[in-house]
Amino acid sequence: MSPESGAAPATSSVTASGRARPADRRARLISHATGLFLEKGYSQVSMADIARAAGVTAPALYRHFADKQDTLAAAVLAGVEDLEACTDAALAPRADGTAPSRDQIVDTIAGLAVHRPDAAVLWRWNSDFLSDKQNVEVARRTRAVLTRWADALLHDRPELQSRTCEQLAWAILSVTGSLTVHGTRIPASRARAMIAATVVRLLELDPTDIPPLADSPIAHPSPAGRRDEIMDAASDLFRLRGFADVGVDEIGAAVGISGPSVYKHFSNKAEILLSISRRNASRLDATVIAAYSQTSDPADRLRALVDSYVQVLTATPDLTVSFSNRAALHDVPAAADLVTVQRTYVRRWIDLYGLLHPELTEAERAVSVHAALTIVNDAMRVRRNWRRVDDGVLRGAQISGTLAYLAKGALGIAS
């Protein structure tokens, strides 16, 4: 169905006890699971949480899904099916038999961003928790969708390589899911217009042979001691397996010490995650100071923030780990200031973008900024999508240059 259409009327069957059972019970369970996975992260959600949110018993949930991983796989595939349905609607011939225009296709994609943004993000945030076979299927079907988007939206740019078209399509997919990452209050029509404008800007780009970003000592720090070594090891493990599934003993083993020795530096595992998040916040603060000291031009400052953000994100898993596991610090009082720090950092982007576009409301600026940030964040969550035809992989330095170019292009400041 198109993203604008409502759900089909629910039908029901009758159980042996005579009570009606909604025929869409599985779909509703998937919907609740999707919301929890997006809000808290896969590692922080249990089957009991899903059952509680859905208002069913645990045995009722297990009648539909074998375990939590099976539930995630079902939720991810439901999102893929939404993408496929939206694409079918976007590319279907119009009533008069003509092919839809580029603007019509963009508008339908923007509608997906507003009405079902989770369809575009759940897999990219949780692919590490799916089996290889499941990831292959999701990747195959998602690439098929993006190939159709690229063929329809970029057919008038024959100079672009197929790999370049795929990169642009991936960036557009990230933009369609960007409204899930922030709580900006904005009318749906304006959000849709802002997303569509961002997509149009991306369609004008050519990320072929973008030079890598220059190395930054701020983004590539050396470990300063045992605490940093422990945080580095924990960050790698948290990224690969999630906070909940990593033990202190494993973190210690990764740096060649015993688990109890870790407690000489950190009181518990949550403090390690908190320290990782604070360290990352300090790096981003340092990049802001550097950007503002280099130039007074708002566009140049914003470009510098984009470049430094990409450098920090690609140099270490700290930022991705902080985003993906923030729910683990929900009950840690010392973590309360991190949200303020993160919002202050993003506010820098929004304020600079406002100086370039005073005609936009604050909410509209926020939508545009978060769309650009999501392009970068998504790519780092699912690095397997960033492949180059010639050598099989897009190296770290190449990734940084390409992602910075795409994010700046989404903001209309690509140089």
C-alpha positions, 0 to 999 in steps of 0.5 A: 500500500502507499504510505498515505493509505490506512491499514486494511479493516481488521477481520477476525476469526473465532478461537476454540473458547469462542473469543474473537482473535484479530486476524492481524494479531501477528502484524500488531505484535510486530508493530509493538516489537518494532517500536521497542527495538527502535526506542531501546535497541535490540539488546535492551528489549526482551520478549517479556517487554514485547508481550507487555507492550502488546498486552498479551501473555508470553505464551501468546507471543511465542505462538507467533515467534520462536524467540527474540531474534525471530521477532526482529527478523519478522519486524525487519522483513515487514519493513522491507515489505513496506518499502516494496509496497511504497515503491510499487505505488511510487512507480506505478503508471498514473491514471492516464497511463503515463509514467510518474514524474520525478517530482511525483516519485520523490513526493511518494518517497517523502510520504513514506518518510512521514507515515512509515519512517521505521520501514527504512531504519530497523534493519540498518540499526540492527543488522548485526543481530540477524543471521547471515542468511537473513541479512542476505535476504534483506540486503537483496530485497532492499537493493532491488528497491533502491535499484528501482529508485535509482533507475526512476530518479536518475535516468536523466543522468547517464553520466553517473556510474551504477555504483554512484547511483546506488550510493545516492539511493542509499542516502535517500533511504537514510533520509526517509528514516531520519524522522525517527531519530528526533522528536521535532514537532512539525506538521506532516505536510512541512516535514514531507516538503523538507524531506522531498527537498533534501531528496532533490538536492541529493539527486543533483550530486555526483559522489564519484572519486570524492577525495578522502578527508584529511586526518584530524588528531582530534578524531584519531586520538591515541589511547592515553592509558589503561582507562582508554584501552578498556574503553576502546575494547568495550566500545568494539565489543558493544558495537558488535554485540550490544551492551547487554550481551558483553561481560566485564570479564570479556572486556578485561580479556580484550586488553589482557587483564582480568575482569576484577582488574577492570573494576580498578578503573570503572565501578561497573559496566554502565560506567564504562559506557558512560565514559565512552559517551563522555569521551566522544562528547569531548571530541565533538566539543573540540571539533566545534571549537576548531571549526569556529576558530578557523572561520566566521562564515556560517557555511564554512563552519557548517562544512567543518562540522560535517567533516569533523563529525564524519571523521570522529564517527569513522575513526572510532565506534564510540559515537555509534555505540553511544547512540545504539546503547543509550537506553542502557543508561536510562536509569543512570543519574550521571548520564542525564547531562549527556542528552543536553550535551548531544542536543547542544551539539546538534543545535550548533548545526541547526543554528548555522543552517538557520543563518543560511536559511532564515526563511525556514522555521526552527523545526524545518531546519532541524528536519534538514539537519537530522536528515544529513546526520542520518545519512552518515550514521546509517552508513556506519551502522551497516558498513557492508553496503558501502562497497566499491566495484573495483576493489570490493570495499570502500576504504575508511578514508574513502568512506569519510570523504564520500559521506561528508560530501553526501551530508553536505549535499543534503544540506545544500553546502557541497563545495 
